[in-house]
Amino acid sequence: MSRLSDAFARAKKENRAALVAYLCAGDPDFDTSLIACRTLISAGVDVLELGAPFSDPLADGIANQLAAQRALDAGMTTARVFELAQRIRATTAVPLVLYTYYNLVFAPGLEAYVGAAKAAGIDALLVLDLPPEEAGDLLTVCQSHGIGMVFIVAPTTPPARIAKICAAATSFIYYVSREGVTGVRDQLAAGIPAAVAQIKQHTKLPVAVGFGISTRAQVAEVAAQADGVVVGSALVNIIKANLADRTQIPLQLLARATDLAAGTRRS
């Protein structure tokens, strides 16, 4: 977990928020996905969030659903996701968070899955459909392998449960700033500063904010309050828009991620 804590600490020292970038592993194919991930890292992304493609991604909007389908159609499996992570880890110390669903973790066995994640260089798991009340076994296995766990707080989460979520998390807290699923939005959700402040009453872990953040201006607004800013669908959409000429994907990702990273700096 030191790579994650170091990334957030470094961003704080530089008076900015950490930029957390999401891509679906294997979208639109293994080789292009590897290039895309390395491109985001070269653009200054602080944390790379890799989505494990899944047939029933209940927390994802249409952009990420289609990305998962493209990855699955291209032959991505759990083993290939770990292979991709290992290839990324071979050339960078940027933290890797695996965004996944519990079926994918449970099917091979917790020990096998977490052990493979550790060997691939994954720093933390974000299991979208696993609440902390049911996560005891996985938390124990992750702790034994030195892998962190990220849990989600939503706008509808009551204060007592925020405390429970914060107590279970070991890497950072992910505040999803709006109800519903992932996706680009024209405007930020209301209430982000108050929500971040409330979460921070219960934890010393970093708080990252995501869902609906897609522009440099939106990143800057969130960065003024949060320790990290998560951008996903806006980057995934670049891949979708350039499927006919995949050589354009790294060029456009580099430009977009560089612009988003500039928004993390606080005045």
Secondary structure as UniProt FT lines:
FT   HELIX           2..13
FT   TURN            14..15
FT   STRAND          18..24
FT   TURN            25..26
FT   HELIX           30..42
FT   TURN            43..44
FT   STRAND          47..51
FT   TURN            58..59
FT   HELIX           62..73
FT   TURN            74..75
FT   HELIX           78..89
FT   TURN            90..91
FT   STRAND          96..100
FT   HELIX           102..106
FT   TURN            107..108
FT   HELIX           110..120
FT   STRAND          124..127
FT   TURN            128..129
FT   HELIX           132..134
FT   HELIX           136..145
FT   STRAND          148..153
FT   TURN            155..156
FT   HELIX           159..168
FT   STRAND          173..176
FT   TURN            190..191
FT   HELIX           192..200
FT   STRAND          207..210
FT   HELIX           216..223
FT   TURN            224..225
FT   STRAND          228..231
FT   HELIX           233..241
FT   TURN            246..247
FT   HELIX           248..262
FT   TURN            263..264
//
